[in-house]
Amino acid sequence: MSETYFQNFNNLFYGNNQVVDITERAVILKNLQNNPYVYYPQDITNGIRADQLANLFYEDSYTSWIIYLSNNILDPYYEWYLDDYQFNTFIAGKYGSVQKASEKIAYYINNWVDQNDTTVAAFEAMTSGQQKYWEPMYNNFGKITSYSRKKQDWKAETNFIVSLGITGSGTFKTDETVSIRYNPSVSGKAQVSYSNSSTVIIKSCSGDFFPHDAISITGSSYIYGTDSKSNCVITSCTFLSNNIPMDEIVYWQEQSYLDVEMIKNEGNKTVRMLQPQFAPQFVRNAKQLLGG
């Protein structure tokens, strides 16, 4: 007989109706999940579903709950590895399109991966802000021979935060991408952090309007929202925060929402599989816990 997950739960009465008590939950001890003699890694390929994988390993497609429970999966749709079509459909539904997801910045990361070492002379010529991204490499005699990038996964939510005074009609949406033009030689894009009828606060700025630039507001300065289609005249510009100093910007890399979702999806590609010989005992233990 197939062992479905919810058949092991107790029933209760709610509003004069008998229902399954889903407030109970069983979890697997972490030391057991990490035991290589009980679990082993399995890559999900060719768009295989959890029920198909369960049928392949446990000869019962209804025991897909063993896989979900073993991998702490609560959402069987989007915490399971998505193939290209499923992934692109998910991105389009969540962000509007794959293009929009690739254009919006989620955060910035320290780009230490695959970076070359630098010489002692080059390190000494750096600013103090730049030097914190490097660590010394020593020879057998304790002498520094070069410097290597620190393997630190630092993250910054944004680079700059800027407040723009505006006039005109239109309502900007939070996190939408906006195009900004101060004058013919100063322009760029950003994302909306907050807005009202007179102010737009932007973040994740790129282009020419950085703190070191002399901002020249003209009668034709404007900000345009790509989602809301709002188009307002810029009357003032105030830099509120410079989270990543200009001399350090080379050490940071943008991570778009598409990048973040791709990394997350790739992380779902490998699942922990309970060894088939332990599945019967696993089911018995779960039934005892959930039905107790």
Buried (B, 14 or more C-beta within 10 A) or exposed (E): EEBEBEEBBEEEEEEEEEEBEEEEEBEBEEEEBEEEEBBEEBEBEEEBBBBBBBBEBBEBBBBBBBBBBBBEBEEBEBBBBBBEEBBBEBBBEEBBEBEBBBBBBBBBBBBBEEBEEBEBEEBEEBEEEBEBBBEEBEEEEEEEEBBBBBEEEBEBEBBBBBBBBBEEEBEBBEBBBBBBBBBEEBBBBBBBBEBEEEBBBBBBBBBBBBEEEEBEBEEEBBBBBBBBEBBBBBBEBEBEEBBBEEEBEEBBEBBBBBBBBBEEBEEBBEBBBBBEEBBEEBBEEBBEEBEE
